[in-house]
Amino acid sequence: MEGRGMRKKRKPFAAAGMAAVVTAALMSGCGKKATPENLFSDMAGNTGNIQSASCSLNLTMEMSDGTAALAFVMDMDLGITADPQALHGKGRAALNAYGMEETHNVETYQVKDGDGYVTYTLTDDVWSRSTQADGTDRVSIDLASDVESQAERFEMAGELTEINGKDCYEMIGAIEGDAVSGMPGEDILESLTGLDLDEETLSDVEIPCIIDVYRDGILPARIYIDMSEIINTMVQAADQEITVSVCGIEMIYEEYDCIEEIRVPEEAVTAARDGGF
């Protein structure tokens, strides 16, 4: 009887221990602790099987030259495919400068061409064409792969967050600046600031970054990069009298394996060629 009594006394502790184990497993999403190292490693494996993704891109920038303020916002819906590597974006760009506001509809296609890429952009009903001759991978479903080796720079947030109505792990840290090179929106930043944001320029800086990961599936959910400090530093080094108060790039991954093909319209190819761009 004494043995049975002792076993009964142990049951609440055993149940509590089992509950703790189950809770930990649920929180990790796959039976192991959710750490930046584990999440980056799992994302790298999981995105290798993903063929396409739909995303939303937001770039927001506010600056002043001491006499007037300038604000720029670009919102774009993106479709990305892995094989062949291609991107299609469509949205708007709004510029408010010196009390006047301009809004433009923008559409862009980016496709692989040999070892480089060709980009077709429609702005104000005019197609233009640009090329990048090197083999830099400018189109990727998993933009977080560029910072996978920097997992030690991140810490887990205390609580789950929510993206698109789904629970997400959140990692907060800082990435090396050259990981930003090639991210959508980089060309816009360069044209607005007059700066060259190449890998060599950015190699020695750290940029605040937040990465959210869908708990179900362990796939990228959101990447936010705060460029304000580095842009200010570069502007000052270039002796430009500009102060940047806000400069952020946000990419939200909406859905995976949802796009069959991205094809540049013939009218874009023809118009860009005939227009001499």
VEXDREN-2710 file (C-alpha; in Angstrom, 1 decimal):
% VEXDREN-2710
k/r/px/py/pz
1/MET/0.0/0.0/0.0
2/GLU/2.8/2.3/0.8
3/GLY/4.3/1.8/-2.6
4/ARG/1.0/2.6/-4.3
5/GLY/0.7/5.7/-2.2
6/MET/4.2/6.8/-3.2
7/ARG/3.3/6.3/-6.9
8/LYS/0.2/8.3/-6.6
9/LYS/2.1/11.2/-5.1
10/ARG/4.5/11.1/-8.1
11/LYS/1.8/11.3/-10.7
12/PRO/1.1/15.1/-10.4
13/PHE/4.8/15.8/-10.8
14/ALA/5.1/13.3/-13.8
15/ALA/2.1/15.0/-15.4
16/ALA/3.6/18.4/-14.9
17/GLY/6.8/17.2/-16.4
18/MET/5.1/15.7/-19.4
19/ALA/3.2/19.0/-19.9
20/ALA/6.4/20.9/-19.9
21/VAL/7.9/18.7/-22.5
22/VAL/4.8/18.9/-24.7
23/THR/4.7/22.7/-24.4
24/ALA/8.4/23.0/-25.3
25/ALA/7.9/20.8/-28.3
26/LEU/4.9/22.9/-29.5
27/MET/6.9/26.1/-29.0
28/SER/9.7/24.9/-31.0
29/GLY/7.4/23.8/-33.8
30/CYS/9.4/20.7/-34.6
31/GLY/10.5/19.2/-31.3
32/LYS/13.6/21.3/-30.8
33/LYS/14.3/24.6/-29.2
34/ALA/13.6/27.7/-31.4
35/THR/16.9/29.4/-31.6
36/PRO/18.3/31.7/-34.4
37/GLU/20.8/28.9/-35.3
38/ASN/18.0/26.3/-35.6
39/LEU/15.6/28.5/-37.4
40/PHE/18.1/29.7/-40.0
41/SER/19.2/26.1/-40.6
42/ASP/15.7/24.8/-40.9
43/MET/14.7/27.7/-43.2
44/ALA/17.6/26.9/-45.5
45/GLY/16.5/23.3/-45.8
46/ASN/12.8/24.1/-46.2
47/THR/13.1/26.8/-48.8
48/GLY/15.2/24.5/-51.0
49/ASN/11.9/22.7/-51.9
50/ILE/10.0/25.9/-52.6
51/GLN/9.5/26.8/-56.2
52/SER/7.7/30.2/-55.9
53/ALA/6.4/32.8/-53.5
54/SER/4.2/35.8/-53.5
55/CYS/5.4/38.8/-51.4
56/SER/4.7/42.4/-50.6
57/LEU/7.5/44.9/-50.5
58/ASN/7.4/48.3/-48.8
59/LEU/10.2/50.9/-48.9
60/THR/9.7/54.1/-46.8
61/MET/12.2/56.9/-46.7
62/GLU/11.9/60.4/-45.1
63/MET/14.7/63.0/-45.4
64/SER/15.4/66.7/-45.1
65/ASP/18.0/69.1/-46.5
66/GLY/17.4/71.6/-43.8
67/THR/14.9/73.7/-45.8
68/ALA/12.4/71.1/-47.0
69/ALA/11.3/67.6/-46.3
70/LEU/11.1/64.7/-48.8
71/ALA/9.1/61.5/-48.3
72/PHE/9.1/58.5/-50.6
73/VAL/7.0/55.4/-50.3
74/MET/6.9/52.4/-52.6
75/ASP/4.4/49.6/-52.2
76/MET/4.7/46.6/-54.5
77/ASP/3.3/43.1/-54.8
78/LEU/5.9/40.6/-55.9
79/GLY/5.9/37.2/-57.5
80/ILE/9.1/35.2/-57.4
81/THR/10.0/31.9/-59.0
82/ALA/13.1/29.7/-58.3
83/ASP/13.6/27.8/-61.6
84/PRO/13.9/29.7/-63.7
85/GLN/14.8/32.6/-61.5
86/ALA/12.4/35.5/-62.2
87/LEU/10.5/38.3/-60.5
88/HIS/7.4/40.3/-61.3
89/GLY/6.4/43.3/-59.3
90/LYS/3.5/45.7/-59.6
91/GLY/2.6/48.6/-57.4
92/ARG/3.0/52.4/-56.8
93/ALA/5.6/54.9/-55.9
94/ALA/4.7/58.1/-54.2
95/LEU/7.1/61.1/-53.8
96/ASN/6.3/64.1/-51.6
97/ALA/8.8/66.9/-52.1
98/TYR/8.7/70.6/-51.5
99/GLY/4.9/70.4/-50.8
100/MET/4.1/68.7/-54.0
101/GLU/3.1/65.0/-54.3
102/GLU/3.6/62.7/-57.2
103/THR/2.3/59.2/-57.5
104/HIS/3.4/56.7/-60.2
105/ASN/2.3/53.2/-61.1
106/VAL/5.2/50.9/-61.5
107/GLU/5.6/47.5/-62.9
108/THR/8.8/45.5/-63.3
109/TYR/10.0/42.2/-64.5
110/GLN/13.4/40.7/-63.8
111/VAL/14.6/37.6/-65.6
112/LYS/17.9/35.7/-65.8
113/ASP/19.9/36.2/-68.9
114/GLY/23.1/34.1/-69.1
115/ASP/25.2/34.9/-66.1
116/GLY/23.3/38.1/-65.4
117/TYR/19.8/39.6/-65.3
118/VAL/17.6/41.8/-67.4
119/THR/15.1/44.1/-65.8
120/TYR/12.1/45.6/-67.6
121/THR/10.4/48.5/-65.9
122/LEU/7.1/50.3/-66.8
123/THR/6.7/53.8/-65.4
124/ASP/4.2/56.3/-66.7
125/ASP/3.4/53.9/-69.6
126/VAL/7.0/53.9/-70.8
127/TRP/9.1/50.7/-70.7
128/SER/12.8/50.8/-70.0
129/ARG/15.4/48.0/-69.9
130/SER/18.5/47.6/-67.8
131/THR/21.0/44.8/-67.4
132/GLN/23.3/43.4/-64.8
133/ALA/26.2/41.6/-66.3
134/ASP/27.6/39.8/-63.3
135/GLY/26.3/36.6/-61.7
136/THR/25.0/38.1/-58.5
137/ASP/21.9/36.3/-57.4
138/ARG/19.5/39.2/-57.3
139/VAL/16.4/37.1/-57.3
140/SER/15.7/34.8/-54.5
141/ILE/12.8/33.3/-52.7
142/ASP/14.7/33.2/-49.4
143/LEU/16.3/36.6/-48.9
144/ALA/17.1/35.4/-45.3
145/SER/19.7/33.0/-46.8
146/ASP/22.1/35.9/-47.2
147/VAL/22.2/36.3/-43.4
148/GLU/22.1/32.6/-42.5
149/SER/25.8/32.7/-41.5
150/GLN/25.1/35.6/-39.1
151/ALA/22.7/33.7/-36.8
152/GLU/24.9/34.6/-33.8
153/ARG/24.0/38.2/-34.3
154/PHE/20.3/37.6/-33.6
155/GLU/18.3/37.0/-30.4
156/MET/14.8/35.5/-30.0
157/ALA/12.0/37.9/-29.1
158/GLY/10.3/37.1/-25.9
159/GLU/6.9/36.2/-27.5
160/LEU/5.5/34.9/-30.7
161/THR/4.3/37.6/-33.2
162/GLU/1.7/37.3/-35.9
163/ILE/2.0/37.8/-39.7
164/ASN/-0.9/37.2/-42.1
165/GLY/-2.9/35.8/-39.1
166/LYS/-0.3/33.1/-38.4
167/ASP/2.0/32.7/-35.4
168/CYS/5.7/33.5/-36.1
169/TYR/9.0/33.4/-34.2
170/GLU/10.7/36.7/-34.2
171/MET/14.5/37.3/-34.3
172/ILE/16.0/40.7/-33.6
173/GLY/19.6/41.5/-34.5
174/ALA/21.9/43.3/-36.9
175/ILE/23.3/42.1/-40.2
176/GLU/26.5/42.9/-42.1
177/GLY/25.7/45.6/-44.7
178/ASP/26.9/43.6/-47.7
179/ALA/24.0/41.2/-47.1
180/VAL/21.6/44.0/-48.2
181/SER/23.3/44.4/-51.6
182/GLY/20.9/43.2/-54.3
183/MET/17.7/43.4/-52.2
184/PRO/14.7/44.8/-54.0
185/GLY/14.5/48.6/-53.4
186/GLU/18.3/49.1/-53.4
187/ASP/18.2/50.8/-56.8
188/ILE/15.5/53.2/-55.5
189/LEU/17.6/54.1/-52.5
190/GLU/20.6/54.7/-54.7
191/SER/18.7/57.1/-56.9
192/LEU/17.1/59.0/-54.0
193/THR/20.4/59.5/-52.1
194/GLY/22.9/59.5/-54.9
195/LEU/24.9/56.8/-53.1
196/ASP/26.4/53.6/-54.4
197/LEU/25.2/50.8/-52.1
198/ASP/27.6/48.1/-53.4
199/GLU/29.0/45.3/-51.3
200/GLU/32.4/47.0/-50.8
201/THR/30.7/50.2/-49.5
202/LEU/28.5/48.2/-47.1
203/SER/31.0/45.5/-46.0
204/ASP/32.1/47.1/-42.7
205/VAL/28.7/48.3/-41.3
206/GLU/26.0/46.6/-39.3
207/ILE/22.3/47.2/-40.0
208/PRO/19.4/46.6/-37.6
209/CYS/17.2/43.8/-38.9
210/ILE/14.1/41.9/-37.8
211/ILE/13.3/38.5/-39.2
212/ASP/10.0/36.7/-38.6
213/VAL/9.5/33.0/-39.3
214/TYR/6.2/31.1/-39.7
215/ARG/6.0/28.6/-36.9
216/ASP/4.1/26.2/-39.1
217/GLY/6.5/25.2/-41.9
218/ILE/9.5/27.2/-40.6
219/LEU/9.6/29.5/-43.6
220/PRO/10.4/33.2/-43.9
221/ALA/7.4/35.4/-43.0
222/ARG/8.9/38.9/-42.8
223/ILE/12.2/40.7/-43.1
224/TYR/12.6/44.3/-42.0
225/ILE/15.8/46.2/-42.5
226/ASP/16.4/49.7/-40.9
227/MET/18.8/51.5/-43.2
228/SER/18.4/55.0/-41.7
229/GLU/21.7/55.0/-39.7
230/ILE/23.9/53.7/-42.4
231/ILE/22.3/56.0/-45.0
232/ASN/23.0/59.0/-42.7
233/THR/26.6/57.9/-42.2
234/MET/27.1/57.6/-46.0
235/VAL/25.4/60.9/-46.7
236/GLN/27.6/62.7/-44.3
237/ALA/30.7/61.0/-45.7
238/ALA/29.7/62.3/-49.1
239/ASP/29.4/65.8/-47.7
240/GLN/25.7/66.0/-48.5
241/GLU/23.6/68.2/-46.3
242/ILE/20.8/65.7/-45.9
243/THR/19.4/64.1/-42.8
244/VAL/17.5/60.8/-43.1
245/SER/15.0/60.2/-40.3
246/VAL/13.3/57.1/-41.7
247/CYS/14.6/54.5/-44.1
248/GLY/13.2/51.0/-44.0
249/ILE/12.7/48.1/-46.3
250/GLU/10.1/45.5/-45.4
251/MET/9.4/42.2/-47.3
252/ILE/6.4/40.1/-46.2
253/TYR/6.1/36.6/-47.6
254/GLU/2.4/36.0/-48.3
255/GLU/2.2/32.5/-49.8
256/TYR/4.4/29.8/-51.1
257/ASP/4.3/27.6/-54.3
258/CYS/1.5/29.7/-55.8
259/ILE/3.0/30.9/-59.1
260/GLU/3.5/28.6/-62.1
261/GLU/5.5/30.9/-64.4
262/ILE/6.7/34.5/-64.8
263/ARG/7.0/35.6/-68.4
264/VAL/8.0/39.1/-69.7
265/PRO/5.3/40.5/-72.0
266/GLU/6.3/40.8/-75.6
267/GLU/5.2/44.5/-75.5
268/ALA/7.7/45.2/-72.8
269/VAL/10.6/43.6/-74.8
270/THR/9.6/45.4/-78.0
271/ALA/8.9/48.8/-76.4
272/ALA/12.1/48.8/-74.4
273/ARG/14.1/47.9/-77.5
274/ASP/12.4/50.4/-79.8
275/GLY/12.7/53.1/-77.2
276/GLY/16.4/52.7/-77.2
277/PHE/16.8/51.8/-73.5
END
